[in-house]
Amino acid sequence: MLLKNINVNKNKIICIVLVFMIGFFAGQLANLNSKPLGTIQHIEMTEVHGYVVVKVWDAEGNLIYEYEQHNIIVTIGSKYIRNILGFNNITNMNATISISLSNDTAPSTSWTKLPNEYTTLGLDRAEGSASVINATAYQVQHTWTATGEANVSCTGLHWSPVDGSDNNLFAAAEFTQVTLQANYQIQVTWTVNTPSG
């Protein structure tokens, strides 16, 4: 009788374990079927990005304006990176260290230059001073002295120093409009980061 009870209890335990396992695997199957096959549930992307710092001094040298803003990488800028890395590789590409100014707003990834780039008033496109600031980033900075009144609200980063030239815009950034007068100085600092993942 005792042996029979042990066998019955053993069978009950086995049944309970089997029911639990079936329930567990059924739950896992239902969970798996609720997600498309091949879907990555979580992925962190790293991308080229950066920001722009704009400062303005009046004719007496007083700092009267300071603004920091993230930029957008335009489509041809992304293609430029692709080409440098080897696809349709172009040799002798220029360094991306030339900065432009304009009074444009709402930069678009479709831009190939600043639509209304300044080429007068001492605000022409200029090659900035470039420096490596850490393992994955570099910085480009230039300071202009305005020769007359001008409203400025946008800056571009180019791989061509040719004033007003097209199809070489890497990135653009809008900032709060500032009005320059003669002998005002405006400084733009681009920081470009290519983070490791």
SVG drawing of the C-alpha trace seen along z (x, -y; Angstrom):
<svg xmlns="http://www.w3.org/2000/svg" viewBox="-2 -100 46 102">
<polyline fill="none" stroke="black" stroke-width="0.4" points="0.0,0.0 2.8,-2.4 4.6,-1.6 1.4,-2.3 1.0,-5.7 4.6,-6.6 4.0,-5.7 0.8,-7.7 2.5,-10.8 5.4,-10.3 3.0,-10.3 1.2,-13.4 4.5,-15.3 5.5,-14.3 2.1,-15.4 2.4,-18.8 5.9,-19.3 4.7,-18.4 1.8,-20.8 4.1,-23.6 6.6,-22.9 3.8,-22.8 2.4,-26.1 5.8,-27.7 6.7,-26.7 3.3,-27.6 3.7,-31.0 7.1,-31.4 5.7,-30.2 2.9,-32.8 5.4,-35.5 7.6,-34.5 4.7,-34.5 3.7,-38.0 7.0,-39.4 8.0,-39.3 10.8,-36.9 14.1,-38.6 13.1,-41.7 15.8,-43.2 14.1,-44.3 16.6,-46.9 19.4,-48.6 21.5,-51.6 22.7,-53.6 25.7,-55.8 26.0,-58.4 28.0,-61.4 26.6,-64.4 27.7,-67.7 26.7,-71.1 27.5,-74.8 28.4,-77.6 27.8,-81.1 29.2,-84.2 28.9,-87.9 30.9,-90.9 29.9,-94.5 32.3,-97.1 33.6,-97.8 34.5,-94.1 31.6,-93.3 30.2,-89.8 26.5,-90.4 25.3,-87.1 26.0,-83.4 24.0,-80.5 24.5,-76.7 22.5,-74.5 22.7,-71.0 23.2,-70.7 21.7,-68.4 23.8,-66.3 22.4,-66.9 22.0,-64.1 25.0,-65.0 27.0,-65.2 26.1,-61.6 27.1,-60.6 30.4,-62.4 31.1,-60.2 30.1,-57.1 32.5,-58.1 35.4,-58.7 34.9,-55.3 35.3,-53.5 32.0,-53.2 32.5,-55.2 35.6,-56.5 36.8,-59.9 40.4,-60.8 41.9,-64.2 38.7,-65.2 39.0,-68.5 38.9,-68.8 35.5,-69.8 36.6,-73.0 35.0,-75.8 32.1,-77.8 29.4,-79.8 26.8,-82.2 23.3,-83.3 19.9,-84.5 18.2,-81.3 15.9,-79.3 14.7,-75.7 17.7,-73.8 16.7,-70.8 18.6,-67.6 18.0,-68.4 20.2,-71.5 23.4,-71.4 24.5,-74.9 22.9,-77.6 20.2,-79.1 21.1,-82.7 24.8,-82.4 26.5,-85.7 29.3,-86.6 29.6,-90.2 29.7,-92.4 32.8,-90.6 30.8,-87.5 32.1,-85.3 32.7,-81.6 35.9,-81.1 38.3,-78.2 38.3,-77.8 41.0,-76.8 40.6,-73.1 41.8,-71.0 41.3,-67.5 39.6,-67.8 39.3,-64.1 39.5,-60.6 36.4,-60.9 35.8,-64.6 37.2,-67.7 36.4,-71.3 36.4,-74.2 36.3,-77.8 36.3,-81.1 35.6,-84.7 34.3,-87.3 34.2,-91.1 31.1,-92.6 31.6,-95.6 27.9,-96.6 24.5,-95.6 23.4,-92.0 21.0,-89.6 22.4,-86.1 20.6,-83.0 22.2,-80.0 25.6,-78.5 27.0,-75.7 30.0,-73.5 31.6,-72.7 34.3,-70.7 35.0,-73.5 36.4,-76.9 35.0,-78.5 32.8,-81.4 29.1,-80.7 29.9,-77.3 27.3,-74.6 27.2,-70.8 29.7,-70.7 27.5,-71.3 28.2,-68.8 25.9,-70.1 23.8,-73.1 22.5,-74.6 20.0,-77.4 20.3,-79.7 18.3,-82.6 18.7,-85.5 21.3,-88.1 21.7,-91.5 25.3,-92.6 26.5,-96.1 29.7,-97.3 32.8,-96.1 30.7,-93.6 32.5,-90.2 30.7,-86.9 32.5,-83.6 31.2,-80.2 32.6,-77.0 31.6,-73.7 32.2,-70.5 31.8,-67.3 31.8,-64.0 32.0,-60.5 31.3,-58.3 32.5,-54.8 29.8,-52.3"/>
</svg>
